[in-house]
């Protein structure tokens, strides 16, 4: 909490500098924590195939394209992955999904 002594402007400056210092330390710790992500890239062909790291995910017969993508994202979501970005490709009906999750301790060290 920032305390202000209205009788002495020097107290205000000292307290302000302490507050800034604390905020900078907090921000630095948060930046280190937030920067530790694990990423996965998936090639998505909405006509029926998603490929990531050698694993194929195939659309079931009669399954809608949106249900197909939702099923894939839900499956990965159970393992802590979240969709961070979608990069559409020039070829229609295909994109890259960029997924992320907090890095495990083993991944952070390695």
Secondary structure as GFF3:
##gff-version 3
##sequence-region A 1 110
A	DSSP	alpha_helix	9	34	.	.	.	ID=ss1
A	DSSP	beta_strand	37	45	.	.	.	ID=ss2
A	DSSP	beta_strand	49	52	.	.	.	ID=ss3
A	DSSP	beta_strand	55	58	.	.	.	ID=ss4
A	DSSP	alpha_helix	65	77	.	.	.	ID=ss5
A	DSSP	beta_strand	82	88	.	.	.	ID=ss6
A	DSSP	beta_strand	94	102	.	.	.	ID=ss7
A	DSSP	alpha_helix	105	109	.	.	.	ID=ss8
###
